[in-house]
Amino acid sequence: MKKQLAIIALAALGASAYAQDSYVGVGLPGLFTLGYAHPMSASWGLRADYAGGINVSKDGNQDGVNATGSIKASRLGAYADWYPFGGGFRLVGGATFNDIKAELNAVGSGTATINGQPVTMNGETFNVAIKYPSTTPYVGIGYGHHLSDSKGIGFYADLGVMIGSFTADTTTSLVGKKFQDGVTTIKQSDIDAQTQKMRDSLGSLTVLPSASIGLLYRY
């Protein structure tokens, strides 16, 4: 559905009689950006782009705990650009459709702390999944993609934020296992409390910065 909306937006942009441009850039949250822009007048324009290229995983070991971590980040965006002063400076509003997440899967024989209790892993697993909302509003500023008689290669830049909070979920084999003196047992409530601590820490991150810079081709 999200990809269909992006295709419809691109088709709507192409319906205008004004000059248009395609652009390519680098930045975050995606390493590269591919986009299409269409000025509707000297005052405003419409754009859609895709940012992606981050898909990294790495294995590691610390204190006897083997862990595999992965990060993935990509998004589709649809934007309206407003040029309040004429020229190329613009204010931007829109929405992004995101696939931004991180996972950490741990197993080993080291020691971990769950809700204040020391736990010897002994081959147990503790997995964490962190995810950004699939749809978020976007606000920012930028330069470029404005109405112009000139054709050919140009420059653009964007700086803004996506507004949303990360979530965290955990899965583990530790629930019900006894540790240390043979009496202490990890309960689901301990796992829930540890997960909530992560959620509380992530809850303060209500915006995710976004930046892109690159070249456009006006035709």
C-alpha positions in Angstrom: 0.0 0.0 0.0 2.8 2.4 0.9 4.6 1.7 -2.4 1.3 2.2 -4.3 0.9 5.6 -2.7 4.4 6.6 -3.7 3.7 5.5 -7.3 0.5 7.5 -7.4 2.3 10.5 -6.0 5.0 10.2 -8.7 2.3 9.9 -11.4 0.5 13.0 -10.1 3.8 15.0 -10.1 4.3 14.0 -13.8 0.9 15.5 -14.8 2.1 19.1 -14.4 3.3 21.1 -17.4 6.2 22.7 -15.6 9.8 21.5 -15.9 10.8 18.7 -13.6 14.0 17.2 -12.2 15.4 13.9 -11.0 18.0 13.9 -8.2 20.5 11.6 -6.5 22.3 12.3 -3.3 23.9 10.9 -0.1 22.9 11.3 3.5 21.0 9.7 6.4 18.9 7.7 7.3 19.7 6.2 4.0 23.2 6.2 2.5 21.8 7.2 -0.9 18.7 9.1 -2.1 16.9 8.8 -5.4 14.1 11.3 -6.1 11.8 13.1 -8.4 10.7 16.8 -8.0 8.1 18.9 -9.8 7.7 22.7 -9.1 4.0 23.5 -9.4 4.5 27.2 -9.4 7.2 29.8 -8.2 5.8 29.3 -4.7 5.5 25.6 -4.2 6.4 22.2 -5.5 5.9 18.5 -4.9 8.5 15.7 -4.4 8.9 12.0 -3.8 12.1 10.1 -3.0 13.6 6.9 -1.7 16.5 6.7 0.7 18.2 3.4 1.5 21.4 1.5 1.4 21.9 0.8 5.1 21.8 -3.0 5.9 24.6 -4.0 8.2 25.1 -6.9 10.5 28.1 -7.8 12.7 29.0 -10.6 15.1 30.9 -10.0 18.4 31.7 -11.4 21.8 32.0 -9.6 25.1 32.4 -11.3 28.5 31.5 -14.7 27.0 28.3 -13.5 25.4 28.1 -14.0 21.7 26.0 -11.4 20.0 24.8 -10.7 16.4 23.7 -7.1 15.8 22.0 -5.7 12.6 20.8 -2.3 11.5 18.5 -1.6 8.5 17.3 1.8 7.4 15.3 2.8 4.3 12.3 5.0 3.6 9.9 6.4 1.0 9.0 10.1 1.3 6.4 12.4 -0.1 6.8 16.2 0.4 5.4 19.6 -0.3 8.0 22.4 -0.8 7.1 26.0 -0.1 9.4 28.8 -1.4 8.5 31.8 0.8 11.1 34.2 -0.6 11.4 33.1 -4.2 14.6 31.5 -5.3 15.8 28.1 -4.1 15.3 28.2 -0.3 12.3 26.2 0.8 10.3 25.0 3.8 9.3 21.3 3.7 6.5 19.3 5.1 5.4 15.8 4.3 5.4 12.1 5.4 7.8 9.2 5.4 7.1 5.5 5.2 9.9 3.8 7.0 11.7 0.5 7.4 14.2 1.4 10.2 15.1 -1.2 12.8 17.9 -2.7 14.8 18.2 -6.2 16.3 20.6 -7.7 18.8 20.6 -11.5 19.3 22.7 -12.7 22.2 23.7 -16.1 23.5 26.6 -17.2 25.6 28.1 -18.1 29.0 28.8 -14.6 30.3 27.0 -12.7 33.0 24.2 -10.3 32.4 22.0 -8.2 34.6 18.2 -8.5 34.2 16.1 -6.1 36.3 18.9 -5.7 38.8 19.6 -9.5 39.1 22.9 -11.0 38.0 22.3 -13.8 35.5 24.7 -16.4 34.1 23.7 -16.9 30.5 24.9 -20.5 30.2 23.7 -20.8 26.6 20.6 -18.8 27.2 19.3 -16.3 24.6 18.3 -12.7 25.0 17.1 -10.9 21.9 16.2 -7.3 21.5 14.3 -5.7 18.5 14.2 -1.9 18.2 11.9 -0.4 15.5 11.0 3.1 14.3 7.3 3.8 13.3 6.4 2.7 9.8 4.8 6.2 9.1 6.0 9.5 10.4 5.5 13.2 9.6 8.4 15.1 8.3 9.4 18.8 8.6 12.5 20.5 7.4 14.3 23.1 5.2 16.1 22.8 1.9 17.4 24.3 -1.2 16.7 23.5 -4.8 14.0 22.0 -7.0 12.5 25.5 -7.6 10.9 26.8 -10.7 13.5 27.8 -13.2 14.1 28.3 -16.9 17.5 26.8 -16.8 17.9 23.1 -17.7 20.7 20.7 -16.9 22.6 19.8 -13.7 22.0 21.6 -10.4 22.5 21.3 -6.7 20.0 20.5 -3.8 20.2 20.0 -0.1 17.7 18.9 2.6 17.8 19.0 6.4 14.9 18.0 8.6 13.5 15.6 11.2 11.1 12.7 11.1 8.8 12.8 14.2 8.3 9.5 16.0 9.5 7.3 18.8 11.4 4.0 18.7 9.8 0.9 20.3 11.6 -2.1 21.8 10.6 -5.7 22.3 12.5 -8.7 23.8 12.4 -12.5 23.5 14.4 -14.7 25.8 14.9 -18.3 27.1 15.7 -17.0 30.6 12.1 -16.9 32.0 11.7 -19.6 34.7 15.4 -20.4 34.9 17.1 -20.5 38.4 20.4 -18.8 38.9 23.1 -18.1 41.5 21.9 -19.9 44.7 19.4 -22.2 42.9 16.5 -20.1 44.3 16.5 -16.9 42.3 14.2 -17.3 39.3 13.9 -14.9 36.4 10.2 -14.1 35.9 8.4 -12.6 32.9 7.8 -9.5 35.1 11.7 -9.1 35.3 11.9 -9.3 31.5 9.0 -6.8 31.1 10.7 -4.4 33.6 14.0 -4.6 31.7 12.2 -4.1 28.4 10.4 -1.1 29.8 13.7 0.5 30.9 14.8 0.3 27.3 11.5 1.8 26.1 11.8 4.6 28.6 15.3 5.4 27.3 14.2 5.3 23.7 11.0 7.3 24.5 13.1 10.5 24.8 14.2 10.1 21.1 11.1 11.7 19.6 12.8 12.9 16.4 15.1 11.3 14.0 17.4 13.6 12.0 17.4 13.4 8.2 19.9 15.0 5.8 20.6 14.7 2.1 22.8 16.5 -0.3 23.5 15.9 -4.0 22.9 16.7 -7.7 19.7 17.2 -9.7 19.1 17.1 -13.4 16.4 19.6 -14.7 14.6 18.7 -17.9 
